[in-house]
Amino acid sequence: MNRLRAVRDTSVGVFLEDERGNDVLLPNKYVPENLREGEFMDVFVYTDSEDRPVATTREPYIQRDEFGALDVVSVTSVGAFLDWGLEKDLFVPHKEQSIPMQVGRRYVVYCYLDRDTDRLVASSRINRFLEDRADDLEEGQEVDLLAYEHTDLGLNVIVNNQYRGLLYKNELFRPVSPGDKLTGFVKRIREDNRIDLSLQRQGYENIEPNAQRILDTLKDNNGFLPLNDDSAPEAIYKTFEMSKKTFKKAIGTLYRERRINIKDDGIYLA
């Protein structure tokens, strides 16, 4: 995205200029009715179908040096084309496809500038665009996640648009698919700089809000819920959207504070 100044009106559109005097055409269909010469506006700049720089007021789903999940709209002999919210689709060469792309399917890709063609293109070979060292992350930190690949251990995710992380299969208590955006927490950063993640905050900080959620749900259900230490993880997640481990910690806290009673058939408000 660029903030540019309108400098001259033509029959095909308005030319916008940056602070160094570089100009680019904003076609008529994107020109606001009240735009005046000298005014600034925010536009996205890319190359059109004839490889000429052009501006648009549309904002793409992903921009340069970003990851995102996009739908394939066509596949040709040269590669696949993705819908990224602009008139000209985003190109993915065959060599940049981790698996052959299919029309109608959604894939997580990285958008970058191809230095050979000076065009924005995309790649689904995600791992080579991720940084190895997560020096700016700390255990317990809240992070943005983008799921991109199922593995035997769980689900690989992109952390803060920079790093590769892992959500372990046995800690996923709801369906998560590649392309889903999530909020997670850093569990640990291993010696190999891989990042283990959780969808729930770890430790004491996680107990307090979840304990309150259990109390609130008990009050809404006449002081009883048919859940306890022996309940299935799926039943606990369906009710509270938390893992069984977190649930047990939370009800343990409530029991020690004498806020609830735990019985064979469930938990009761004290």
Contacts in CASP RR format, 6 or more apart in sequence:
PFRMAT RR
TARGET T0000
AUTHOR 0000-0000-0000
METHOD contacts of the structure
MODEL  1
MNRLRAVRDTSVGVFLEDERGNDVLLPNKYVPENLREGEFMDVFVYTDSE
DRPVATTREPYIQRDEFGALDVVSVTSVGAFLDWGLEKDLFVPHKEQSIP
MQVGRRYVVYCYLDRDTDRLVASSRINRFLEDRADDLEEGQEVDLLAYEH
TDLGLNVIVNNQYRGLLYKNELFRPVSPGDKLTGFVKRIREDNRIDLSLQ
RQGYENIEPNAQRILDTLKDNNGFLPLNDDSAPEAIYKTFEMSKKTFKKA
IGTLYRERRINIKDDGIYLA
1 42 0 8 1.000
1 43 0 8 1.000
1 44 0 8 1.000
1 59 0 8 1.000
1 63 0 8 1.000
2 18 0 8 1.000
2 42 0 8 1.000
2 43 0 8 1.000
2 44 0 8 1.000
2 45 0 8 1.000
2 55 0 8 1.000
3 40 0 8 1.000
3 41 0 8 1.000
3 42 0 8 1.000
4 16 0 8 1.000
4 17 0 8 1.000
4 18 0 8 1.000
4 24 0 8 1.000
4 40 0 8 1.000
4 41 0 8 1.000
4 43 0 8 1.000
4 55 0 8 1.000
5 16 0 8 1.000
5 17 0 8 1.000
5 18 0 8 1.000
5 38 0 8 1.000
5 39 0 8 1.000
5 40 0 8 1.000
6 14 0 8 1.000
6 15 0 8 1.000
6 16 0 8 1.000
6 26 0 8 1.000
6 35 0 8 1.000
6 36 0 8 1.000
6 37 0 8 1.000
6 38 0 8 1.000
6 39 0 8 1.000
6 40 0 8 1.000
6 41 0 8 1.000
7 15 0 8 1.000
7 16 0 8 1.000
7 17 0 8 1.000
7 23 0 8 1.000
7 37 0 8 1.000
7 38 0 8 1.000
8 14 0 8 1.000
8 15 0 8 1.000
8 37 0 8 1.000
9 37 0 8 1.000
10 25 0 8 1.000
12 25 0 8 1.000
12 27 0 8 1.000
12 28 0 8 1.000
13 25 0 8 1.000
13 26 0 8 1.000
13 27 0 8 1.000
13 28 0 8 1.000
13 31 0 8 1.000
14 25 0 8 1.000
14 26 0 8 1.000
14 28 0 8 1.000
14 31 0 8 1.000
14 35 0 8 1.000
15 23 0 8 1.000
15 24 0 8 1.000
15 25 0 8 1.000
15 26 0 8 1.000
16 23 0 8 1.000
16 24 0 8 1.000
16 25 0 8 1.000
16 26 0 8 1.000
16 41 0 8 1.000
16 43 0 8 1.000
16 55 0 8 1.000
17 23 0 8 1.000
17 24 0 8 1.000
24 43 0 8 1.000
24 45 0 8 1.000
24 53 0 8 1.000
24 54 0 8 1.000
24 55 0 8 1.000
25 52 0 8 1.000
25 53 0 8 1.000
25 54 0 8 1.000
25 55 0 8 1.000
26 41 0 8 1.000
26 43 0 8 1.000
26 54 0 8 1.000
26 55 0 8 1.000
26 56 0 8 1.000
26 57 0 8 1.000
27 54 0 8 1.000
27 56 0 8 1.000
30 43 0 8 1.000
30 55 0 8 1.000
30 56 0 8 1.000
30 57 0 8 1.000
30 58 0 8 1.000
32 41 0 8 1.000
32 57 0 8 1.000
35 41 0 8 1.000
41 57 0 8 1.000
42 57 0 8 1.000
43 55 0 8 1.000
43 56 0 8 1.000
43 57 0 8 1.000
44 55 0 8 1.000
44 56 0 8 1.000
44 57 0 8 1.000
44 58 0 8 1.000
44 59 0 8 1.000
44 60 0 8 1.000
44 63 0 8 1.000
44 86 0 8 1.000
45 53 0 8 1.000
45 54 0 8 1.000
45 55 0 8 1.000
46 53 0 8 1.000
46 54 0 8 1.000
46 56 0 8 1.000
46 60 0 8 1.000
46 86 0 8 1.000
46 88 0 8 1.000
46 120 0 8 1.000
47 53 0 8 1.000
47 54 0 8 1.000
47 88 0 8 1.000
47 118 0 8 1.000
47 119 0 8 1.000
47 120 0 8 1.000
48 54 0 8 1.000
48 88 0 8 1.000
49 88 0 8 1.000
51 117 0 8 1.000
51 118 0 8 1.000
51 119 0 8 1.000
56 86 0 8 1.000
56 87 0 8 1.000
58 85 0 8 1.000
58 86 0 8 1.000
60 84 0 8 1.000
60 85 0 8 1.000
60 86 0 8 1.000
60 90 0 8 1.000
61 68 0 8 1.000
61 70 0 8 1.000
61 83 0 8 1.000
61 84 0 8 1.000
61 85 0 8 1.000
62 68 0 8 1.000
62 70 0 8 1.000
62 84 0 8 1.000
62 109 0 8 1.000
62 111 0 8 1.000
63 111 0 8 1.000
64 111 0 8 1.000
64 112 0 8 1.000
64 113 0 8 1.000
64 120 0 8 1.000
65 110 0 8 1.000
65 111 0 8 1.000
65 112 0 8 1.000
66 110 0 8 1.000
66 111 0 8 1.000
66 161 0 8 1.000
67 108 0 8 1.000
67 109 0 8 1.000
67 110 0 8 1.000
67 111 0 8 1.000
67 126 0 8 1.000
67 129 0 8 1.000
67 146 0 8 1.000
67 148 0 8 1.000
67 158 0 8 1.000
67 161 0 8 1.000
68 108 0 8 1.000
68 109 0 8 1.000
68 110 0 8 1.000
68 111 0 8 1.000
68 146 0 8 1.000
68 179 0 8 1.000
69 106 0 8 1.000
69 107 0 8 1.000
69 108 0 8 1.000
69 109 0 8 1.000
69 146 0 8 1.000
69 178 0 8 1.000
69 179 0 8 1.000
70 82 0 8 1.000
70 83 0 8 1.000
70 84 0 8 1.000
70 90 0 8 1.000
70 106 0 8 1.000
70 107 0 8 1.000
70 109 0 8 1.000
70 122 0 8 1.000
71 82 0 8 1.000
71 83 0 8 1.000
71 104 0 8 1.000
71 105 0 8 1.000
71 106 0 8 1.000
72 80 0 8 1.000
72 81 0 8 1.000
72 82 0 8 1.000
72 83 0 8 1.000
72 101 0 8 1.000
72 102 0 8 1.000
72 103 0 8 1.000
72 104 0 8 1.000
72 105 0 8 1.000
72 106 0 8 1.000
72 107 0 8 1.000
73 81 0 8 1.000
73 82 0 8 1.000
73 83 0 8 1.000
73 89 0 8 1.000
73 103 0 8 1.000
73 104 0 8 1.000
74 80 0 8 1.000
74 81 0 8 1.000
74 89 0 8 1.000
74 103 0 8 1.000
75 81 0 8 1.000
75 101 0 8 1.000
75 102 0 8 1.000
75 103 0 8 1.000
78 91 0 8 1.000
78 93 0 8 1.000
78 94 0 8 1.000
79 91 0 8 1.000
79 92 0 8 1.000
79 93 0 8 1.000
79 94 0 8 1.000
79 97 0 8 1.000
79 101 0 8 1.000
80 91 0 8 1.000
80 92 0 8 1.000
80 94 0 8 1.000
80 97 0 8 1.000
80 101 0 8 1.000
81 89 0 8 1.000
81 90 0 8 1.000
81 91 0 8 1.000
81 92 0 8 1.000
82 89 0 8 1.000
82 90 0 8 1.000
82 91 0 8 1.000
82 92 0 8 1.000
82 107 0 8 1.000
82 109 0 8 1.000
82 122 0 8 1.000
83 89 0 8 1.000
83 90 0 8 1.000
84 90 0 8 1.000
84 111 0 8 1.000
90 109 0 8 1.000
90 111 0 8 1.000
90 120 0 8 1.000
90 121 0 8 1.000
90 122 0 8 1.000
91 119 0 8 1.000
91 121 0 8 1.000
91 122 0 8 1.000
92 101 0 8 1.000
92 109 0 8 1.000
92 121 0 8 1.000
92 122 0 8 1.000
92 123 0 8 1.000
92 124 0 8 1.000
93 121 0 8 1.000
94 100 0 8 1.000
96 121 0 8 1.000
96 122 0 8 1.000
96 123 0 8 1.000
96 124 0 8 1.000
96 125 0 8 1.000
97 123 0 8 1.000
97 124 0 8 1.000
97 125 0 8 1.000
98 124 0 8 1.000
98 125 0 8 1.000
98 126 0 8 1.000
99 124 0 8 1.000
101 107 0 8 1.000
101 124 0 8 1.000
106 178 0 8 1.000
106 179 0 8 1.000
107 124 0 8 1.000
107 178 0 8 1.000
108 124 0 8 1.000
108 126 0 8 1.000
108 146 0 8 1.000
108 147 0 8 1.000
108 148 0 8 1.000
108 149 0 8 1.000
108 158 0 8 1.000
108 178 0 8 1.000
108 179 0 8 1.000
109 122 0 8 1.000
109 123 0 8 1.000
109 124 0 8 1.000
109 126 0 8 1.000
110 122 0 8 1.000
110 123 0 8 1.000
110 124 0 8 1.000
110 125 0 8 1.000
110 126 0 8 1.000
110 129 0 8 1.000
111 120 0 8 1.000
111 121 0 8 1.000
111 122 0 8 1.000
112 120 0 8 1.000
112 121 0 8 1.000
112 122 0 8 1.000
112 123 0 8 1.000
112 129 0 8 1.000
113 119 0 8 1.000
113 120 0 8 1.000
113 121 0 8 1.000
114 120 0 8 1.000
114 121 0 8 1.000
123 129 0 8 1.000
126 148 0 8 1.000
126 149 0 8 1.000
126 158 0 8 1.000
126 164 0 8 1.000
127 164 0 8 1.000
130 158 0 8 1.000
130 162 0 8 1.000
130 163 0 8 1.000
130 164 0 8 1.000
131 162 0 8 1.000
131 163 0 8 1.000
132 193 0 8 1.000
133 193 0 8 1.000
134 159 0 8 1.000
134 162 0 8 1.000
134 163 0 8 1.000
134 189 0 8 1.000
134 193 0 8 1.000
134 195 0 8 1.000
137 143 0 8 1.000
137 159 0 8 1.000
137 160 0 8 1.000
137 163 0 8 1.000
137 186 0 8 1.000
137 189 0 8 1.000
137 195 0 8 1.000
138 186 0 8 1.000
139 186 0 8 1.000
139 187 0 8 1.000
139 188 0 8 1.000
139 189 0 8 1.000
139 202 0 8 1.000
140 185 0 8 1.000
140 186 0 8 1.000
140 187 0 8 1.000
140 201 0 8 1.000
140 202 0 8 1.000
141 185 0 8 1.000
141 186 0 8 1.000
142 183 0 8 1.000
142 184 0 8 1.000
142 185 0 8 1.000
142 201 0 8 1.000
143 159 0 8 1.000
143 160 0 8 1.000
143 183 0 8 1.000
143 184 0 8 1.000
143 185 0 8 1.000
143 186 0 8 1.000
143 197 0 8 1.000
144 159 0 8 1.000
144 160 0 8 1.000
144 161 0 8 1.000
144 181 0 8 1.000
144 182 0 8 1.000
144 183 0 8 1.000
144 184 0 8 1.000
145 157 0 8 1.000
145 158 0 8 1.000
145 159 0 8 1.000
145 167 0 8 1.000
145 181 0 8 1.000
145 182 0 8 1.000
145 183 0 8 1.000
145 184 0 8 1.000
145 197 0 8 1.000
146 157 0 8 1.000
146 158 0 8 1.000
146 161 0 8 1.000
146 179 0 8 1.000
146 180 0 8 1.000
146 181 0 8 1.000
146 182 0 8 1.000
147 155 0 8 1.000
147 156 0 8 1.000
147 157 0 8 1.000
147 167 0 8 1.000
147 176 0 8 1.000
147 177 0 8 1.000
147 178 0 8 1.000
147 179 0 8 1.000
147 180 0 8 1.000
147 181 0 8 1.000
147 182 0 8 1.000
148 156 0 8 1.000
148 157 0 8 1.000
148 158 0 8 1.000
148 178 0 8 1.000
148 179 0 8 1.000
149 155 0 8 1.000
149 156 0 8 1.000
149 178 0 8 1.000
150 156 0 8 1.000
150 178 0 8 1.000
151 166 0 8 1.000
153 166 0 8 1.000
153 168 0 8 1.000
153 169 0 8 1.000
154 166 0 8 1.000
154 167 0 8 1.000
154 168 0 8 1.000
154 169 0 8 1.000
154 172 0 8 1.000
155 166 0 8 1.000
155 167 0 8 1.000
155 169 0 8 1.000
155 172 0 8 1.000
155 176 0 8 1.000
156 164 0 8 1.000
156 165 0 8 1.000
156 166 0 8 1.000
157 164 0 8 1.000
157 165 0 8 1.000
157 166 0 8 1.000
157 167 0 8 1.000
157 182 0 8 1.000
157 197 0 8 1.000
158 164 0 8 1.000
158 165 0 8 1.000
159 165 0 8 1.000
159 186 0 8 1.000
159 195 0 8 1.000
159 197 0 8 1.000
163 195 0 8 1.000
164 194 0 8 1.000
164 195 0 8 1.000
165 194 0 8 1.000
165 195 0 8 1.000
165 196 0 8 1.000
165 197 0 8 1.000
166 194 0 8 1.000
166 195 0 8 1.000
166 196 0 8 1.000
166 197 0 8 1.000
167 176 0 8 1.000
167 197 0 8 1.000
167 198 0 8 1.000
167 199 0 8 1.000
168 196 0 8 1.000
171 198 0 8 1.000
171 199 0 8 1.000
171 243 0 8 1.000
172 199 0 8 1.000
173 199 0 8 1.000
173 233 0 8 1.000
173 234 0 8 1.000
173 236 0 8 1.000
173 237 0 8 1.000
173 241 0 8 1.000
173 242 0 8 1.000
173 243 0 8 1.000
174 237 0 8 1.000
174 241 0 8 1.000
176 182 0 8 1.000
182 199 0 8 1.000
183 199 0 8 1.000
184 197 0 8 1.000
184 198 0 8 1.000
184 199 0 8 1.000
184 200 0 8 1.000
185 197 0 8 1.000
185 198 0 8 1.000
185 199 0 8 1.000
185 200 0 8 1.000
185 201 0 8 1.000
185 202 0 8 1.000
186 195 0 8 1.000
186 196 0 8 1.000
186 197 0 8 1.000
187 196 0 8 1.000
187 197 0 8 1.000
187 198 0 8 1.000
187 202 0 8 1.000
188 195 0 8 1.000
188 196 0 8 1.000
189 195 0 8 1.000
189 196 0 8 1.000
190 196 0 8 1.000
200 206 0 8 1.000
200 242 0 8 1.000
200 243 0 8 1.000
200 246 0 8 1.000
203 249 0 8 1.000
206 246 0 8 1.000
206 249 0 8 1.000
207 246 0 8 1.000
207 249 0 8 1.000
207 250 0 8 1.000
207 253 0 8 1.000
208 253 0 8 1.000
210 240 0 8 1.000
210 242 0 8 1.000
210 246 0 8 1.000
210 247 0 8 1.000
210 249 0 8 1.000
210 250 0 8 1.000
211 250 0 8 1.000
211 251 0 8 1.000
211 253 0 8 1.000
211 254 0 8 1.000
211 259 0 8 1.000
213 240 0 8 1.000
213 242 0 8 1.000
213 250 0 8 1.000
214 225 0 8 1.000
214 240 0 8 1.000
214 247 0 8 1.000
214 250 0 8 1.000
214 251 0 8 1.000
214 254 0 8 1.000
214 260 0 8 1.000
214 267 0 8 1.000
215 254 0 8 1.000
215 259 0 8 1.000
215 260 0 8 1.000
215 269 0 8 1.000
217 225 0 8 1.000
217 239 0 8 1.000
217 240 0 8 1.000
218 224 0 8 1.000
218 225 0 8 1.000
218 260 0 8 1.000
218 267 0 8 1.000
218 268 0 8 1.000
218 269 0 8 1.000
219 269 0 8 1.000
223 268 0 8 1.000
223 269 0 8 1.000
224 266 0 8 1.000
224 267 0 8 1.000
224 268 0 8 1.000
224 269 0 8 1.000
225 239 0 8 1.000
225 266 0 8 1.000
225 267 0 8 1.000
226 265 0 8 1.000
226 266 0 8 1.000
227 235 0 8 1.000
227 236 0 8 1.000
227 239 0 8 1.000
227 247 0 8 1.000
227 266 0 8 1.000
227 267 0 8 1.000
228 251 0 8 1.000
228 262 0 8 1.000
228 263 0 8 1.000
228 264 0 8 1.000
228 265 0 8 1.000
228 266 0 8 1.000
228 267 0 8 1.000
229 248 0 8 1.000
229 251 0 8 1.000
229 262 0 8 1.000
231 244 0 8 1.000
231 266 0 8 1.000
233 243 0 8 1.000
233 244 0 8 1.000
236 242 0 8 1.000
236 243 0 8 1.000
236 244 0 8 1.000
236 247 0 8 1.000
237 243 0 8 1.000
237 244 0 8 1.000
240 247 0 8 1.000
242 250 0 8 1.000
251 260 0 8 1.000
251 262 0 8 1.000
251 267 0 8 1.000
252 262 0 8 1.000
254 260 0 8 1.000
255 261 0 8 1.000
255 262 0 8 1.000
258 270 0 8 1.000
259 269 0 8 1.000
259 270 0 8 1.000
260 267 0 8 1.000
260 268 0 8 1.000
260 269 0 8 1.000
260 270 0 8 1.000
261 267 0 8 1.000
261 268 0 8 1.000
261 269 0 8 1.000
261 270 0 8 1.000
END
